[in-house]
Amino acid sequence: MIRSVGSISANIEEGFGRGFGKEFAHFLRISRGSARESKGWYKKSKFLLEPNIIQERIALLDSIIKMTTATIQTLKNKNNS
């Protein structure tokens, strides 16, 4: 869980560091995949964490997934223009 959650920001940072071209979108897709993986880990942790903590963190991950998806689409539209 720690590795998948950490991978979210690490990939955004690495992609941002490479500029706003196709590589950034690639790293955002990897980050989005890590966010989805993290959601799965939180769902599996129902015997370890309180339900309210799991719900809050899944909601945050859903927000991250939406933001990365929107940014990927924006970059795609920008590159197609």
C-alpha positions in Angstrom: 0.0 0.0 0.0 2.8 2.4 0.9 4.6 1.7 -2.4 1.5 2.2 -4.5 0.4 5.4 -2.8 4.0 6.8 -3.0 4.1 6.0 -6.6 1.2 8.4 -7.3 3.1 11.5 -6.5 6.5 10.2 -7.6 5.3 9.6 -11.1 3.6 13.0 -11.3 6.8 14.7 -10.1 9.0 12.8 -12.6 6.6 13.5 -15.5 6.4 17.2 -14.5 10.2 17.3 -14.4 10.4 16.1 -18.0 8.1 18.9 -19.3 4.6 19.0 -20.6 5.0 16.8 -23.7 4.0 13.3 -24.3 6.2 12.0 -21.5 4.2 14.0 -18.9 1.0 12.3 -20.0 2.7 8.9 -19.9 3.7 9.4 -16.3 0.2 10.7 -15.4 -1.2 7.5 -16.8 1.2 5.5 -14.6 0.2 7.7 -11.6 -3.5 7.1 -12.3 -2.8 3.3 -12.4 -1.1 3.6 -9.0 -4.1 5.4 -7.6 -6.4 2.7 -8.9 -4.0 0.0 -7.4 -4.1 1.9 -4.1 -7.9 1.9 -4.0 -7.7 -1.9 -4.3 -5.3 -2.1 -1.4 -7.6 0.1 0.8 -10.6 -2.0 -0.1 -8.6 -5.1 1.0 -7.6 -3.5 4.3 -11.0 -3.6 5.8 -9.8 -5.8 8.6 -6.9 -3.4 9.4 -8.3 0.1 9.2 -11.4 1.8 10.4 -14.2 2.1 7.7 -14.3 5.9 7.9 -10.5 6.1 7.2 -10.9 3.7 4.2 -13.8 5.8 2.8 -11.9 9.1 3.2 -8.8 7.7 1.5 -10.8 6.1 -1.4 -12.6 9.5 -1.9 -9.2 11.2 -2.1 -7.9 8.6 -4.6 -11.1 9.1 -6.7 -10.3 12.8 -6.8 -6.7 12.1 -7.8 -7.9 9.8 -10.6 -10.4 12.4 -11.9 -7.7 15.1 -11.8 -5.1 13.0 -13.6 -7.7 11.9 -16.2 -8.7 15.5 -16.9 -5.1 16.6 -17.2 -4.3 13.7 -19.6 -7.2 14.7 -21.7 -6.2 18.3 -21.7 -2.7 17.4 -22.8 -4.1 15.1 -25.5 -6.3 17.9 -26.8 -3.4 20.4 -26.7 -1.1 18.0 -28.6 -3.9 17.4 -31.3 -4.4 21.2 -31.9 
